[in-house]
Amino acid sequence: MGKKIEIVEVGPRDGLQNDPTLLDTGVKLEFINRLIEAGVKRMEVASFVHPKLVPAMADSDAIMAAVPRNKGVRYIGLALNERGLRRALDAGCDEVNFVMVASAGFGLQNQKATPDETATLFERIAILAHDEEVPVSATISVAFGDPFDGEVPIAGLATLAGRAAGAGASEIALGDTIGVADPWDVKARLGAVQKAAPGVPLRVHFHNTRNTALANIHASIEAGISIIDASCGGIGGCPFAPAATGNVPTEDVIYMLERGGFETGTDLEKMIETSKWLSGVLGHNVPSLLAKAGPFPN
């Protein structure tokens, strides 16, 4: 094994938030525990938004109160505004992930805010997390394309990243919210963000809506990225973007990386087992190909 790649598991949050099946809190906690048994050390498990907007995340406070705290796992909570950030801190999240937006069309539909307004809000409220000594990252959504406005200028994306870095973001993630990125664009955008936010760790979050996520992850690694979001089974999507289906499946990512000589710290067989279990509790097939084909060699 060579270079280590950190996988941030987002299935319990970004995965479940857009699934038609609403799972009970106890089943969600079993999902989280299965992921821990598969070796996951960092995962997004809660979203502190209004439950009317995302009903699947209505039990986020209960989830955070019940997750195992003796397993060396860091739990991330998502926030879109000051109220959400305060709730995430009160709930005991180890990290808070704040969402900025790269384009006005999606921003106004999703957060009722423009890119500049989300950056200004992050600059104002990040201090709340800093005061509690809780890392606060910034995910820039629709960083590769907006379902309403179309192409997103690279210069604007870089400006947002620079502002996030200036506000003390512990990490910056580029989100391909609607799954439109290609490997060449990925390299160009990562290069611009690296220049705008030197020294800040970067993370990538790809949806597989147009079947390019694995290629985009490869391009990201070639650009020096070593932190990747993925969702067990490939479940999920954004409830506020048309046809934004399918996170990249964690087990598919693990297989590709380990075949390439990278270390992920996860157990592929257990992740595949969890994906199959998840298909059963959700009552439908999951997009993952490894769950169907299995690893190689068997």
VOBA-1610 file (N, C-alpha, C; in pm, whole numbers, padded with zeros to 5 digits, always signed):
BEGIN
Met+00084-00120+00000Met+00000+00000+00000Met+00087+00125+00000Gly+00039+00229-00065Gly+00114+00353-00073Gly+00047+00465+00003Lys+00018+00573-00065Lys-00037+00692-00002Lys-00174+00665+00060Lys-00198+00727+00175Lys-00326+00709+00243Lys-00427+00809+00190Ile-00546+00762+00162Ile-00659+00846+00123Ile-00764+00838+00232Glu-00806+00953+00283Glu-00909+00956+00386Glu-01047+00963+00319Ile-01132+00868+00355Ile-01269+00869+00304Ile-01362+00919+00414Val-01436+01024+00383Val-01537+01076+00474Val-01671+01016+00431Glu-01727+00933+00517Glu-01853+00866+00485Glu-01970+00961+00509Val-02051+00982+00404Val-02163+01076+00415Val-02299+01007+00403Gly-02299+00874+00400Gly-02425+00802+00384Gly-02531+00835+00488Pro-02495+00842+00618Pro-02598+00869+00718Pro-02662+01007+00708Arg-02597+01100+00636Arg-02657+01233+00618Arg-02695+01256+00472Asp-02597+01280+00387Asp-02626+01311+00247Asp-02688+01191+00176Gly-02657+01072+00223Gly-02716+00954+00163Gly-02863+00939+00195Leu-02897+00947+00323Leu-03035+00922+00365Leu-03128+01041+00344Gln-03074+01162+00331Gln-03161+01280+00330Gln-03255+01284+00209Asn-03216+01219+00100Asn-03296+01227-00021Asn-03360+01094-00058Asp-03349+00996+00032Asp-03406+00865+00001Asp-03556+00865+00032Pro-03637+00800-00052Pro-03781+00799-00026Pro-03820+00723+00101Thr-03731+00637+00150Thr-03759+00560+00271Thr-03705+00635+00392Leu-03792+00663+00489Leu-03750+00729+00613Leu-03719+00622+00716Leu-03597+00617+00761Leu-03554+00516+00857Leu-03573+00565+01000Asp-03608+00471+01089Asp-03616+00503+01231Asp-03477+00534+01285Thr-03474+00606+01395Thr-03347+00643+01456Thr-03262+00521+01489Gly-03326+00417+01540Gly-03252+00296+01575Gly-03186+00231+01455Val-03252+00232+01342Val-03194+00174+01220Val-03078+00260+01172Lys-03093+00390+01181Lys-02983+00479+01144Lys-02860+00452+01231Leu-02883+00432+01360Leu-02771+00406+01450Leu-02705+00272+01417Glu-02783+00173+01376Glu-02724+00047+01332Glu-02639+00070+01207Phe-02687+00152+01116Phe-02610+00188+00997Phe-02475+00250+01037Ile-02480+00345+01129Ile-02357+00411+01175Ile-02262+00310+01238Asn-02315+00221+01320Asn-02230+00121+01385Asn-02170+00024+01285Arg-02245-00013+01182Arg-02190-00100+01078Arg-02076-00030+01004Leu-02092+00099+00980Leu-01986+00174+00913Leu-01861+00181+01000Ile-01881+00196+01130Ile-01767+00197+01222Ile-01696+00063+01219Glu-01773-00045+01218Glu-01712-00179+01212Glu-01636-00200+01082Ala-01675-00128+00978Ala-01604-00137+00850Ala-01479-00050+00846Gly-01455+00024+00956Gly-01332+00101+00965Gly-01346+00250+00946Val-01468+00300+00926Val-01487+00443+00905Val-01450+00520+01031Lys-01370+00625+01015Lys-01326+00705+01129Lys-01379+00848+01126Arg-01444+00884+01018Arg-01496+01021+01006Arg-01621+01013+00920Met-01733+01063+00972Met-01856+01053+00894Met-01952+01167+00926Glu-02030+01202+00825Glu-02134+01304+00839Glu-02263+01232+00876Val-02320+01266+00992Val-02434+01189+01042Val-02558+01274+01068Ala-02546+01406+01063Ala-02658+01491+01104Ala-02666+01616+01018Ser-02787+01668+01007Ser-02810+01792+00932Ser-02903+01879+01015Phe-02855+01997+01053Phe-02932+02083+01141Phe-03002+02191+01060Val-03102+02143+00985Val-03189+02228+00906Val-03332+02206+00955His-03423+02289+00907His-03562+02275+00952His-03618+02140+00905Pro-03679+02063+00995Pro-03729+01929+00957Pro-03834+01930+00847Lys-03903+02043+00828Lys-03999+02049+00718Lys-03928+02047+00583Leu-03805+02098+00579Leu-03729+02100+00455Leu-03665+01966+00426Val-03613+01902+00530Val-03548+01772+00514Val-03599+01678+00624Pro-03717+01617+00605Pro-03777+01534+00709Pro-03688+01418+00754Ala-03605+01365+00663Ala-03521+01251+00698Ala-03419+01284+00805Met-03391+01412+00825Met-03290+01454+00923Met-03352+01513+01050Ala-03482+01491+01070Ala-03551+01549+01184Ala-03500+01498+01318Asp-03437+01382+01319Asp-03388+01323+01445Asp-03238+01344+01465Ser-03181+01447+01404Ser-03036+01468+01412Ser-02987+01486+01555Asp-03064+01557+01638Asp-03023+01574+01778Asp-03020+01440+01850Ala-03120+01355+01825Ala-03125+01223+01889Ala-03010+01135+01840Ile-02977+01146+01712Ile-02865+01069+01658Ile-02736+01107+01729Met-02711+01237+01740Met-02587+01282+01803Met-02581+01244+01951Ala-02697+01235+02015Ala-02699+01197+02157Ala-02669+01049+02177Ala-02684+00969+02070Ala-02674+00824+02085Ala-02554+00761+02015Val-02482+00834+01931Val-02369+00773+01860Val-02260+00730+01958Pro-02193+00619+01930Pro-02087+00573+02020Pro-01969+00671+02021Arg-01924+00703+02140Arg-01818+00803+02156Arg-01682+00742+02191Asn-01676+00612+02197Asn-01551+00546+02240Asn-01485+00467+02127Lys-01515+00504+02004Lys-01465+00428+01888Lys-01363+00506+01806Gly-01325+00625+01853Gly-01229+00705+01778Gly-01283+00763+01649Val-01415+00784+01644Val-01481+00835+01524Val-01516+00982+01543Arg-01496+01061+01438Arg-01534+01201+01441Arg-01666+01218+01364Tyr-01764+01282+01431Tyr-01896+01298+01374Tyr-01916+01442+01327Ile-01965+01455+01204Ile-01981+01586+01141Ile-02130+01619+01132Gly-02163+01744+01163Gly-02299+01794+01145Gly-02302+01904+01042Leu-02404+01906+00959Leu-02418+02006+00853Leu-02500+02125+00903Ala-02457+02247+00864Ala-02532+02368+00898Ala-02538+02460+00778Leu-02650+02530+00763Leu-02668+02626+00654Leu-02676+02770+00703Asn-02690+02787+00836Asn-02707+02922+00891Asn-02661+02922+01036Glu-02676+03038+01101Glu-02629+03050+01239Glu-02705+02958+01333Arg-02836+02950+01316Arg-02915+02862+01403Arg-02868+02718+01390Gly-02846+02674+01266Gly-02800+02538+01245Gly-02663+02513+01304Leu-02573+02611+01292Leu-02441+02595+01349Leu-02447+02586+01501Arg-02528+02670+01562Arg-02543+02664+01708Arg-02600+02529+01752Arg-02699+02479+01678Arg-02756+02348+01712Arg-02652+02238+01700Ala-02570+02244+01595Ala-02466+02143+01577Ala-02367+02145+01692Leu-02329+02264+01736Leu-02238+02275+01850Leu-02303+02223+01977Asp-02428+02260+02000Asp-02498+02214+02120Asp-02516+02063+02121Ala-02529+02005+02002Ala-02550+01860+01993Ala-02421+01782+02014Gly-02308+01850+02018Gly-02182+01781+02043Gly-02113+01729+01919Cys-02137+01791+01803Cys-02067+01749+01682Cys-01917+01774+01697Asp-01837+01680+01649Asp-01692+01696+01654Asp-01644+01796+01550Glu-01722+01811+01443Glu-01693+01908+01338Glu-01826+01961+01286Val-01822+02082+01234Val-01940+02137+01168Val-01902+02167+01024Asn-01989+02129+00932Asn-01967+02155+00790Asn-02070+02259+00746Phe-02021+02379+00714Phe-02109+02487+00670Phe-02112+02490+00517Val-02229+02515+00461Val-02243+02513+00315Val-02247+02655+00260Met-02148+02684+00176Met-02149+02804+00093Met-02200+02761-00045Val-02230+02856-00130Val-02284+02821-00261Val-02212+02900-00369Ala-02181+02833-00480Ala-02100+02894-00585Ala-02180+02971-00688Ser-02313+02960-00687Ser-02394+03023-00791Ser-02527+03068-00734Ala-02576+03181-00784Ala-02696+03242-00727Ala-02822+03160-00752Gly-02834+03098-00870Gly-02956+03025-00901Gly-02987+02919-00797Phe-02891+02833-00771Phe-02909+02728-00671Phe-02914+02787-00530Gly-02829+02888-00505Gly-02825+02946-00372Gly-02957+03004-00329Leu-03025+03074-00419Leu-03152+03135-00385Leu-03261+03030-00368Gln-03253+02921-00444Gln-03351+02813-00430Gln-03328+02734-00302Asn-03202+02710-00267Asn-03168+02619-00158Asn-03155+02690-00024Gln-03079+02801-00022Gln-03049+02869+00103Gln-03105+03010+00111Lys-03180+03050+00008Lys-03233+03187+00002Lys-03120+03289+00015Ala-03006+03259-00048Ala-02891+03347-00037Ala-02804+03336-00162Thr-02735+03444-00194Thr-02640+03447-00305Thr-02505+03394-00257Pro-02412+03367-00349Pro-02278+03326-00308Pro-02213+03424-00211Asp-02221+03553-00241Asp-02162+03654-00153Asp-02225+03651-00015Glu-02354+03632-00010Glu-02424+03630+00120Glu-02385+03509+00202Thr-02367+03392+00137Thr-02325+03274+00213Thr-02182+03290+00264Ala-02096+03354+00185Ala-01959+03378+00230Ala-01956+03476+00347Thr-02036+03581+00337Thr-02043+03679+00446Thr-02095+03615+00573Leu-02196+03528+00560Leu-02250+03461+00678Leu-02145+03370+00741Phe-02070+03298+00657Phe-01966+03211+00712Phe-01861+03293+00786Glu-01822+03404+00729Glu-01723+03491+00793Glu-01773+03539+00930Arg-01904+03559+00939Arg-01960+03613+01063Arg-01977+03507+01172Ile-02016+03385+01132Ile-02052+03287+01234Ile-01945+03180+01260Ala-01843+03174+01174Ala-01738+03074+01198Ala-01674+03093+01335Ile-01675+03219+01383Ile-01616+03249+01513Ile-01685+03170+01625Leu-01814+03136+01606Leu-01885+03058+01707Leu-01821+02922+01727Ala-01785+02858+01616Ala-01717+02728+01624Ala-01575+02745+01678His-01508+02852+01634His-01372+02876+01684His-01372+02894+01835Asp-01472+02966+01887Asp-01480+02987+02032Asp-01496+02857+02108Glu-01564+02760+02046Glu-01584+02629+02109Glu-01471+02531+02074Glu-01374+02579+01997Glu-01261+02497+01952Glu-01308+02373+01875Val-01413+02394+01795Val-01467+02290+01708Val-01432+02325+01564Pro-01368+02236+01491Pro-01334+02267+01351Pro-01460+02293+01269Val-01454+02393+01184Val-01566+02424+01095Val-01513+02428+00952Ser-01565+02339+00870Ser-01525+02334+00729Ser-01628+02405+00644Ala-01590+02434+00521Ala-01682+02498+00427Ala-01692+02413+00302Thr-01812+02365+00275Thr-01839+02299+00147Thr-01899+02401+00052Ile-01839+02413-00065Ile-01893+02504-00167Ile-01977+02420-00263Ser-02109+02434-00252Ser-02198+02353-00334Ser-02204+02408-00476Val-02254+02326-00566Val-02260+02353-00712Val-02130+02415-00763Ala-02018+02364-00714Ala-01888+02418-00752Ala-01851+02389-00897Phe-01922+02294-00959Phe-01890+02256-01097Phe-02004+02286-01195Gly-02117+02329-01144Gly-02229+02360-01232Gly-02357+02377-01152Asp-02442+02467-01197Asp-02567+02503-01129Asp-02685+02455-01213Pro-02783+02387-01151Pro-02896+02336-01231Pro-02984+02447-01290Phe-02974+02568-01237Phe-03056+02679-01284Phe-02976+02779-01369Asp-02852+02806-01328Asp-02770+02905-01398Asp-02673+02845-01498Gly-02651+02714-01491Gly-02558+02652-01583Gly-02414+02658-01534Glu-02322+02701-01623Glu-02180+02700-01589Glu-02149+02797-01474Val-02054+02755-01390Val-02012+02836-01276Val-01870+02885-01302Pro-01846+03016-01306Pro-01712+03068-01333Pro-01609+03023-01229Ile-01492+02984-01276Ile-01386+02939-01186Ile-01340+03054-01097Ala-01335+03174-01150Ala-01286+03288-01072Ala-01372+03312-00948Gly-01503+03300-00965Gly-01593+03318-00851Gly-01575+03210-00747Leu-01554+03087-00793Leu-01529+02975-00702Leu-01402+03001-00620Ala-01297+03046-00687Ala-01171+03073-00618Ala-01188+03185-00515Thr-01266+03286-00549Thr-01290+03395-00454Thr-01358+03344-00328Leu-01459+03258-00345Leu-01527+03201-00229Leu-01432+03119-00143Ala-01348+03040-00208Ala-01252+02959-00133Ala-01156+03046-00053Gly-01112+03156-00114Gly-01024+03247-00043Gly-01091+03309+00078Arg-01218+03342+00064Arg-01291+03399+00177Arg-01313+03295+00288Ala-01339+03170+00248Ala-01353+03064+00347Ala-01224+03044+00425Ala-01112+03045+00352Ala-00982+03030+00417Ala-00956+03147+00512Gly-00989+03268+00467Gly-00968+03385+00550Gly-01051+03384+00677Ala-01166+03318+00673Ala-01253+03309+00790Ala-01216+03194+00883Gly-01111+03120+00847Gly-01064+03014+00935Gly-01123+02878+00910Ala-01165+02850+00786Ala-01216+02716+00755Ala-01107+02612+00779Ser-01141+02506+00849Ser-01045+02400+00876Ser-01019+02315+00753Glu-01114+02322+00658Glu-01107+02240+00537Glu-01207+02301+00438Ile-01176+02291+00311Ile-01269+02339+00207Ile-01302+02221+00115Ala-01431+02201+00093Ala-01476+02094+00004Ala-01543+02154-00118Leu-01515+02095-00234Leu-01585+02133-00356Leu-01692+02029-00384Gly-01817+02072-00391Gly-01927+01981-00410Gly-01981+01983-00552Asp-01982+01866-00615Asp-02044+01853-00747Asp-02189+01810-00724Thr-02269+01905-00681Thr-02403+01879-00629Thr-02494+01811-00730Ile-02476+01840-00859Ile-02564+01782-00960Ile-02490+01686-01053Gly-02368+01651-01019Gly-02296+01549-01094Gly-02266+01583-01237Val-02206+01703-01260Val-02176+01745-01397Val-02026+01759-01425Ala-01944+01737-01326Ala-01800+01760-01342Ala-01736+01659-01437Asp-01624+01700-01496Asp-01541+01609-01574Asp-01397+01621-01522Pro-01312+01522-01547Pro-01178+01523-01488Pro-01093+01644-01521Trp-01105+01699-01640Trp-01024+01813-01680Trp-01069+01940-01606Asp-01201+01955-01593Asp-01254+02069-01519Asp-01218+02057-01371Val-01220+01934-01320Val-01183+01911-01180Val-01042+01962-01153Lys-00949+01925-01238Lys-00810+01969-01219Lys-00798+02120-01225Ala-00868+02182-01318Ala-00861+02327-01332Ala-00917+02398-01209Arg-01030+02351-01160Arg-01093+02416-01045Arg-01013+02391-00917Leu-00962+02272-00900Leu-00881+02245-00782Leu-00754+02331-00784Gly-00695+02347-00900Gly-00576+02431-00911Gly-00604+02574-00870Ala-00719+02627-00914Ala-00755+02764-00880Ala-00782+02779-00731Val-00847+02680-00672Val-00878+02685-00529Val-00751+02670-00446Gln-00661+02584-00489Gln-00535+02567-00417Gln-00456+02698-00412Lys-00461+02774-00520Lys-00392+02903-00523Lys-00463+03006-00434Ala-00596+02998-00429Ala-00673+03096-00352Ala-00671+03067-00203Ala-00653+02941-00166Ala-00656+02902-00025Ala-00536+02814+00009Pro-00416+02868-00006Pro-00297+02786+00018Pro-00289+02738+00162Gly-00253+02611+00177Gly-00237+02556+00311Gly-00362+02498+00373Val-00478+02526+00315Val-00603+02472+00370Val-00631+02337+00305Pro-00652+02230+00383Pro-00683+02100+00324Pro-00809+02107+00237Leu-00805+02040+00122Leu-00919+02037+00031Leu-00981+01898+00029Arg-01112+01896+00013Arg-01189+01771+00006Arg-01277+01778-00118Val-01311+01664-00175Val-01399+01663-00292Val-01522+01578-00264His-01633+01621-00321His-01763+01555-00300His-01831+01543-00435Phe-01827+01422-00491Phe-01882+01401-00625Phe-02009+01317-00622His-02106+01362-00698His-02224+01279-00724His-02202+01207-00857Asn-02258+01089-00868Asn-02234+01007-00986Asn-02349+01014-01085Thr-02418+01126-01086Thr-02538+01144-01168Thr-02513+01113-01315Arg-02397+01151-01364Arg-02363+01128-01506Arg-02246+01033-01522Asn-02224+00950-01420Asn-02129+00838-01427Asn-01984+00882-01444Thr-01949+00997-01388Thr-01811+01046-01398Thr-01740+01055-01263Ala-01805+01014-01155Ala-01749+01039-01021Ala-01614+00973-00999Leu-01599+00846-01038Leu-01471+00778-01015Leu-01360+00842-01096Ala-01389+00880-01219Ala-01289+00950-01301Ala-01251+01083-01237Asn-01348+01151-01179Asn-01321+01278-01114Asn-01238+01261-00987Ile-01261+01151-00916Ile-01180+01122-00798Ile-01035+01095-00839His-01018+01020-00946His-00883+00995-00996His-00813+01127-01031Ala-00884+01216-01098Ala-00826+01345-01134Ala-00791+01425-01009Ser-00875+01416-00906Ser-00850+01487-00781Ser-00723+01438-00713Ile-00707+01306-00710Ile-00587+01249-00649Ile-00462+01291-00726Glu-00474+01294-00859Glu-00363+01340-00941Glu-00329+01487-00911Ala-00429+01563-00866Ala-00408+01704-00832Ala-00364+01722-00687Gly-00345+01612-00615Gly-00293+01620-00479Gly-00395+01610-00368Ile-00520+01580-00402Ile-00624+01570-00299Ile-00618+01433-00232Ser-00638+01431-00100Ser-00632+01304-00027Ser-00751+01285+00067Ile-00856+01369+00053Ile-00977+01355+00136Ile-01097+01350+00041Ile-01175+01243+00051Ile-01282+01218-00046Ile-01411+01181+00026Asp-01520+01247-00009Asp-01653+01208+00041Asp-01706+01091-00041Ala-01777+01001+00026Ala-01844+00892-00044Ala-01959+00843+00043Ser-02054+00774-00020Ser-02175+00729+00049Ser-02193+00579+00029Cys-02202+00506+00137Cys-02222+00362+00129Cys-02340+00328+00038Gly-02317+00239-00057Gly-02422+00199-00149Gly-02445+00297-00263Gly-02389+00418-00251Gly-02414+00521-00351Gly-02548+00589-00335Ile-02606+00578-00215Ile-02737+00640-00193Ile-02723+00791-00179Gly-02832+00861-00203Gly-02837+01002-00174Gly-02859+01092-00292Gly-02831+01219-00269Gly-02856+01323-00367Gly-02906+01447-00296Cys-02923+01552-00370Cys-02968+01678-00310Cys-03118+01697-00332Pro-03195+01715-00224Pro-03340+01732-00241Pro-03379+01865-00304Phe-03284+01956-00321Phe-03316+02089-00373Phe-03268+02108-00517Ala-03211+02003-00578Ala-03162+02015-00715Ala-03229+01909-00802Pro-03283+01948-00917Pro-03350+01852-01005Pro-03256+01741-01051Ala-03299+01617-01035Ala-03228+01499-01086Ala-03088+01482-01030Ala-03062+01539-00911Ala-02928+01528-00851Ala-02919+01399-00771Thr-02918+01289-00839Thr-02918+01159-00774Thr-02776+01107-00758Gly-02761+01019-00662Gly-02644+00933-00658Gly-02513+00991-00613Asn-02479+00977-00483Asn-02343+00997-00439Asn-02256+00885-00494Val-02126+00907-00500Val-02037+00800-00543Val-02034+00693-00433Pro-02048+00564-00469Pro-02055+00458-00367Pro-01920+00438-00297Thr-01924+00433-00165Thr-01800+00417-00087Thr-01724+00293-00128Glu-01794+00181-00142Glu-01724+00056-00171Glu-01661+00057-00310Asp-01725+00125-00406Asp-01666+00138-00540Asp-01537+00220-00534Val-01539+00326-00453Val-01421+00410-00435Val-01308+00331-00369Ile-01342+00257-00263Ile-01241+00177-00192Ile-01176+00077-00286Tyr-01258+00009-00365Tyr-01205-00091-00458Tyr-01106-00026-00555Met-01146+00085-00617Met-01058+00150-00713Met-00928+00194-00648Leu-00937+00254-00532Leu-00817+00305-00466Leu-00724+00192-00421Glu-00781+00089-00362Glu-00695-00019-00314Glu-00632-00096-00429Arg-00703-00109-00539Arg-00642-00171-00657Arg-00527-00084-00710Gly-00536+00046-00685Gly-00432+00137-00729Gly-00318+00152-00630Gly-00324+00077-00521Gly-00215+00081-00425Gly-00230+00183-00314Phe-00350+00240-00300Phe-00373+00338-00194Phe-00432+00269-00071Glu-00405+00328+00044Glu-00458+00277+00171Glu-00577+00362+00213Thr-00688+00296+00249Thr-00808+00370+00292Thr-00845+00345+00438Gly-00787+00242+00499Gly-00818+00212+00638Gly-00954+00150+00659Thr-01019+00107+00551Thr-01152+00048+00561Thr-01152-00095+00511Asp-01252-00170+00552Asp-01267-00309+00515Asp-01369-00319+00402Leu-01321-00352+00282Leu-01408-00353+00165Leu-01521-00454+00181Glu-01490-00573+00230Glu-01594-00677+00244Glu-01705-00630+00339Lys-01666-00567+00451Lys-01767-00520+00546Lys-01848-00404+00488Met-01785-00323+00406Met-01858-00213+00343Met-01960-00269+00243Ile-01921-00371+00170Ile-02015-00434+00076Ile-02131-00498+00153Glu-02099-00563+00264Glu-02205-00623+00347Glu-02302-00515+00397Thr-02248-00402+00438Thr-02332-00291+00486Thr-02418-00237+00374Ser-02363-00229+00256Ser-02440-00183+00140Ser-02557-00275+00111Lys-02533-00405+00118Lys-02642-00501+00095Lys-02746-00493+00205Trp-02701-00478+00329Trp-02795-00461+00441Trp-02879-00336+00420Leu-02814-00229+00376Leu-02882-00102+00354Leu-02990-00116+00247Ser-02960-00189+00142Ser-03059-00213+00038Ser-03184-00279+00096Gly-03162-00370+00191Gly-03275-00439+00253Gly-03360-00347+00339Val-03297-00265+00421Val-03375-00179+00511Val-03442-00064+00436Leu-03382-00023+00323Leu-03444+00083+00243Leu-03554+00029+00153Gly-03548-00100+00125Gly-03651-00161+00042Gly-03632-00140-00107His-03510-00108-00148His-03482-00093-00292His-03333-00116-00316Asn-03298-00145-00440Asn-03158-00163-00475Asn-03081-00032-00459Val-02953-00045-00429Val-02865+00072-00421Val-02778+00076-00546Pro-02726+00194-00583Pro-02652+00206-00709Pro-02517+00135-00714Ser-02460+00101-00600Ser-02326+00044-00595Ser-02309-00075-00689Leu-02198-00076-00763Leu-02167-00190-00849Leu-02092-00298-00772Leu-02012-00261-00675Leu-01940-00361-00595Leu-02036-00448-00516Ala-02149-00391-00477Ala-02250-00470-00404Ala-02308-00579-00495Lys-02302-00556-00626Lys-02353-00655-00721Lys-02243-00749-00769Ala-02129-00692-00806Ala-02022-00773-00868Ala-01928-00835-00767Gly-01911-00770-00652Gly-01816-00818-00553Gly-01674-00774-00588Pro-01580-00799-00496Pro-01441-00756-00518Pro-01367-00853-00612Phe-01247-00815-00646Phe-01158-00900-00725Phe-01016-00884-00670Pro-00942-00993-00649Pro-00987-01133-00659Pro-01086-01165-00547Asn-01173-01259-00571Asn-01271-01298-00471Asn-01202-01376-00360
//
